[in-house]
Amino acid sequence: MVSSRSRTVDIARGIAMIAIVIGHLGVHDINRVVFTFHLPIFFIITGYYLKTDESFKAVVKKRFRTLIVPYFLTCAAVIIFAVIINILNTILVGDGESIIDVLLLWVYASLYGAGDNYLEPYFIKGIGAIWFLWATFWGVIFVKLILKAKSPFRSVLVLIVFLVGYFSRLICWIPLSIQAGCCGTLYIYIGTKAKDIQSDFERISSEIKIALLIVALAAWINFIVQFESFWLVHCDIGRGPIDIIGSLCACYVLIVLCKAIDKGPQFISKGLALFGKYSLFALVAHDIELNTFPWEIITTKLAELGYGLSIQLLAKTICKFIWIIAISLIFAKTNWIRRLFGIKPLKKNL
């Protein structure tokens, strides 16, 4: 039986969420590290906590409530912020657009649910980081259906679903990040297998565990050094199976590291665990600022003042995390918001 709350797992979520935020800064040397694990670990954790004995209907209902409802709530917030910032742009800079055009653009992006912009074979406006919520939703559905099949065929079905997502994206990116969900199915399924073999793995000798960790670390370092591309948002798996293996090794090393962090200084472990516990709120806050905040204007002003690229990135990163942490804490402490997002309300002190 898997516990509903693990601080080690929350720490992993927290680190992965930090990696998602800094991965959107557009710095290649950062991306070649964080893109190797940040989304795979979230998918694997989803599979690890997937209740295989729960009915398909119950899983769909629960995941729709905890993933898709928050998706559309975030979309509504993005639309509101986009309109407000566009109005401010018009008033302060004189560089705004038609409010109707802004509304239509973001409504279109919300309904399409793509993680990035596409121009071919037609224009698609990306909704940003919350594409992951749709992808996780589909991935869970696919895995639940696959688990209904007999054991010898499950791995084959997972591979087929993965390949459908991988090859269909070469033709067209279809709505609601279904293809990304197909690719995520592989990692979610691996998460369910990790849960199944956990007790057996814990009985392995320390020497073998250390050897496995060294091999996994070497594979992860090789992945980073040889990194070409690994964008699950596009179902782009870089060099293919070798990079998938590299990402799994990265996730294994991360979990071992998180276990060590959990035993370390409390202010670090508790902070990361809290950020991971409310990673959904962090993702929402990040998507809002990613899509609507005028970061280019801010960095341009810093450049005009003579500050270099490093200072611009540092200032941008600090501002992002101040916003994300503040919003996450406010949401986490507000019961009506927790209910909206399908999270159990906090108990009131009597």
C-alpha positions in Angstrom: 0.0 0.0 0.0 1.4 3.4 -1.0 1.2 6.1 1.6 -0.8 9.2 0.5 2.0 11.6 1.5 5.8 11.1 1.3 8.1 14.0 2.2 10.8 12.5 -0.1 8.3 12.5 -3.0 7.2 16.0 -2.2 10.9 17.1 -2.2 11.2 15.5 -5.6 8.1 17.4 -6.8 9.5 20.7 -5.3 12.9 20.3 -7.1 11.1 19.3 -10.4 8.8 22.4 -10.1 11.9 24.6 -9.6 13.4 23.0 -12.7 10.3 23.7 -14.7 10.4 27.4 -13.8 14.1 27.9 -14.6 13.8 25.7 -17.7 11.5 28.4 -19.1 14.2 31.0 -18.9 15.5 29.9 -22.3 19.1 29.2 -21.2 20.5 26.1 -23.0 23.0 25.1 -20.4 20.2 25.1 -17.8 17.8 23.3 -20.1 20.2 20.5 -20.9 20.1 19.6 -17.2 16.5 20.2 -16.1 14.8 18.8 -19.2 16.3 15.4 -18.6 14.1 14.8 -15.5 11.6 17.5 -14.5 8.6 16.2 -16.5 9.5 12.5 -16.4 9.7 12.5 -12.6 6.2 14.1 -12.4 4.8 11.4 -14.7 6.5 8.6 -12.8 5.2 9.9 -9.4 1.7 10.0 -10.9 2.0 6.4 -11.9 3.4 5.4 -8.5 0.4 6.8 -6.7 -2.1 5.6 -9.3 -4.6 3.2 -7.5 -4.7 0.2 -9.8 -7.7 -1.3 -7.9 -9.8 1.9 -8.3 -12.5 1.8 -11.0 -11.9 3.4 -14.4 -15.0 5.7 -13.9 -13.8 6.8 -10.5 -10.3 7.6 -11.8 -11.6 9.6 -14.7 -13.9 11.5 -12.4 -11.2 12.2 -9.9 -8.5 13.2 -12.4 -11.0 15.5 -14.3 -11.7 17.2 -11.0 -8.0 17.6 -9.9 -6.5 18.2 -13.3 -8.9 19.5 -15.9 -10.9 21.8 -13.6 -7.7 23.5 -12.4 -6.6 23.7 -16.1 -9.7 25.8 -17.0 -9.5 27.9 -13.8 -5.9 28.7 -14.8 -7.0 29.5 -18.3 -9.6 31.9 -17.0 -6.9 33.6 -14.8 -4.5 33.9 -17.8 -7.3 35.5 -19.9 -8.1 38.0 -17.2 -4.4 38.9 -16.6 -3.7 39.1 -20.4 -6.6 41.6 -20.8 -5.5 43.7 -17.8 -1.9 43.9 -18.8 -2.9 44.7 -22.4 -5.0 47.6 -21.1 -2.0 48.8 -19.0 0.2 48.5 -22.0 -2.2 50.6 -24.0 -2.4 53.3 -21.3 1.3 53.4 -20.3 3.1 52.5 -23.5 0.6 53.0 -26.2 1.5 49.5 -27.5 -1.7 47.5 -26.7 -3.9 45.4 -28.9 -7.6 45.1 -29.4 -9.2 43.6 -26.3 -11.4 41.4 -28.5 -8.3 40.1 -30.3 -6.6 39.3 -26.9 -9.7 37.6 -25.6 -10.1 35.5 -28.8 -6.4 34.5 -28.8 -6.3 33.2 -25.3 -9.7 31.5 -25.5 -8.4 29.7 -28.6 -5.2 28.7 -26.7 -7.3 27.5 -23.7 -9.6 25.3 -25.9 -6.7 23.9 -27.9 -4.5 23.1 -24.9 -1.1 23.0 -26.7 2.0 23.6 -24.7 3.8 25.7 -27.3 3.1 27.7 -30.4 2.8 26.0 -33.8 2.6 27.5 -37.3 2.2 24.4 -39.4 -0.1 23.2 -40.8 -2.1 26.0 -39.2 -1.5 28.5 -36.4 -1.8 27.2 -32.8 -1.3 29.4 -29.8 0.2 27.6 -26.9 -1.4 27.9 -23.4 2.0 27.4 -21.7 3.0 25.1 -18.8 -0.4 23.8 -17.9 -0.5 21.6 -21.0 1.0 19.1 -18.6 -2.4 18.8 -16.8 -4.1 17.6 -20.0 -1.2 15.3 -20.8 -1.3 13.7 -17.3 -5.1 13.3 -17.6 -4.7 11.4 -20.9 -1.7 9.4 -19.7 -3.6 8.2 -16.6 -6.6 7.1 -18.7 -4.4 5.2 -21.2 -2.5 3.4 -18.3 -5.8 2.5 -16.6 -7.1 1.0 -19.9 -3.8 -0.8 -20.5 -3.8 -2.3 -17.0 -7.1 -4.1 -17.9 -5.1 -6.2 -20.5 -3.3 -9.4 -19.5 0.2 -8.8 -18.1 2.2 -10.1 -21.1 0.6 -7.5 -23.4 0.7 -4.4 -21.3 4.3 -3.4 -22.2 3.5 -3.8 -25.9 0.4 -1.6 -25.5 2.4 1.0 -23.7 4.9 1.1 -26.5 2.2 1.3 -29.1 0.5 4.3 -27.4 3.9 6.0 -27.0 4.7 5.5 -30.7 1.3 6.8 -31.8 2.1 10.0 -29.9 5.6 10.2 -31.2 4.9 9.7 -34.9 1.5 11.5 -35.1 3.1 14.8 -33.9 5.1 14.8 -37.1 1.8 15.2 -39.0 -0.1 17.7 -36.8 -0.4 18.7 -33.2 -3.9 17.7 -32.2 -5.9 19.4 -29.4 -5.7 18.9 -25.7 -2.1 17.6 -25.6 -3.3 14.0 -26.3 0.0 13.2 -28.0 2.0 14.4 -25.0 -0.2 12.2 -22.9 0.7 9.2 -25.2 4.4 9.8 -24.5 3.7 10.4 -20.8 2.0 7.0 -20.7 5.4 5.3 -20.8 6.6 7.1 -17.6 3.3 6.7 -15.8 3.3 3.0 -16.5 6.9 2.8 -15.3 5.7 4.5 -12.1 3.2 1.8 -11.5 5.9 -0.8 -12.0 8.2 1.0 -9.6 5.5 0.7 -6.9 5.1 -3.0 -7.6 8.9 -3.8 -7.3 9.6 -1.4 -4.4 9.5 -4.0 -1.7 11.8 -6.3 -3.6 14.2 -3.5 -4.5 14.5 -2.6 -0.8 15.8 -6.1 0.0 18.8 -5.7 -2.4 22.1 -5.3 -0.7 23.7 -1.9 -0.2 26.6 -2.8 -2.5 24.3 -3.4 -5.5 22.3 -0.3 -4.8 25.5 1.8 -4.8 26.6 0.2 -8.0 23.2 0.9 -9.6 23.4 4.5 -8.4 26.9 5.0 -9.9 25.7 3.5 -13.3 22.6 5.7 -13.2 24.6 8.8 -12.4 27.0 8.1 -15.2 24.1 7.6 -17.7 22.6 10.9 -16.5 25.8 12.8 -16.9 26.3 11.3 -20.4 22.7 12.4 -21.2 23.5 16.0 -20.1 26.8 16.1 -22.0 25.3 14.7 -25.2 22.0 16.5 -24.9 20.5 17.4 -28.2 16.8 17.8 -27.4 14.3 16.2 -25.1 11.0 18.1 -25.1 8.1 16.0 -24.0 5.8 19.0 -24.7 6.5 18.2 -28.4 6.9 14.4 -27.9 10.5 15.0 -29.0 12.7 12.4 -27.3 16.0 13.5 -28.7 18.2 10.5 -29.5 15.4 8.0 -28.8 15.7 5.0 -26.4 19.1 6.0 -25.1 17.6 9.4 -23.9 14.6 7.7 -22.4 17.0 5.4 -20.4 19.0 8.5 -19.5 15.8 10.3 -18.2 14.9 7.2 -16.1 18.4 7.2 -14.6 18.1 10.9 -13.9 14.8 10.3 -12.0 16.4 7.4 -10.0 19.3 9.6 -9.0 17.0 12.4 -8.1 14.9 10.2 -5.8 18.1 9.0 -4.0 19.2 12.6 -3.7 15.8 13.6 -2.3 16.0 10.8 0.4 19.3 12.3 1.4 17.9 15.8 1.5 15.0 14.6 3.6 17.5 13.5 6.3 19.4 16.8 6.0 18.7 20.3 7.4 15.0 20.7 8.2 14.7 24.2 6.7 15.8 22.9 3.3 13.8 19.6 3.3 10.6 21.2 4.7 10.9 24.1 2.3 11.3 21.9 -0.8 8.6 19.5 0.5 6.1 22.4 1.0 6.8 23.7 -2.5 6.3 20.2 -3.9 3.2 19.6 -1.9 1.6 22.6 -3.6 3.3 22.2 -6.9 -0.1 22.5 -8.6 -0.5 26.0 -7.3 3.0 26.8 -8.3 2.3 25.6 -11.8 -0.8 27.8 -12.0 1.1 30.9 -10.8 4.0 30.1 -13.2 1.7 29.7 -16.2 0.1 33.1 -15.4 3.4 35.0 -15.3 4.9 33.0 -18.1 2.0 34.0 -20.5 1.1 37.5 -19.4 3.9 39.3 -17.5 5.9 41.8 -19.6 9.3 40.2 -18.9 10.8 41.5 -22.2 10.0 45.1 -21.1 11.6 44.5 -17.7 14.8 42.9 -19.1 15.0 45.6 -21.8 14.9 48.3 -19.2 17.6 46.6 -17.2 19.7 46.4 -20.3 19.2 50.1 -21.0 20.5 50.7 -17.4 23.7 48.9 -18.3 23.0 45.5 -16.6 24.3 42.4 -18.4 22.4 39.3 -19.3 23.3 37.5 -16.0 21.8 40.3 -13.9 18.7 40.4 -16.1 18.2 36.6 -15.7 18.8 36.8 -12.0 16.3 39.6 -11.5 13.8 37.8 -13.7 14.2 34.6 -11.8 13.9 36.2 -8.4 10.8 38.1 -9.4 9.3 34.8 -10.8 9.8 32.9 -7.6 8.6 35.7 -5.4 5.3 35.7 -7.4 5.1 31.9 -7.5 5.8 31.3 -3.8 3.5 34.1 -2.7 0.6 32.9 -4.9 1.1 29.3 -3.9 1.1 30.2 -0.2 -2.1 32.3 -0.5 -3.8 29.6 -2.5 -2.7 26.9 0.0 -4.1 28.9 3.0 -7.4 29.8 1.3 -10.0 27.0 1.7 -12.4 28.1 -1.1 -9.5 28.1 -3.6 -8.4 24.7 -2.3 -12.0 23.4 -2.9 -12.0 24.9 -6.4 -8.8 23.0 -7.2 -10.1 19.8 -5.8 -7.8 19.9 -2.7 -9.0 19.0 0.7 -9.7 22.2 2.8 -7.5 22.9 5.8 -9.1 22.1 9.2 -10.0 25.2 11.2 -8.5 25.5 14.7 -11.2 25.3 17.3 
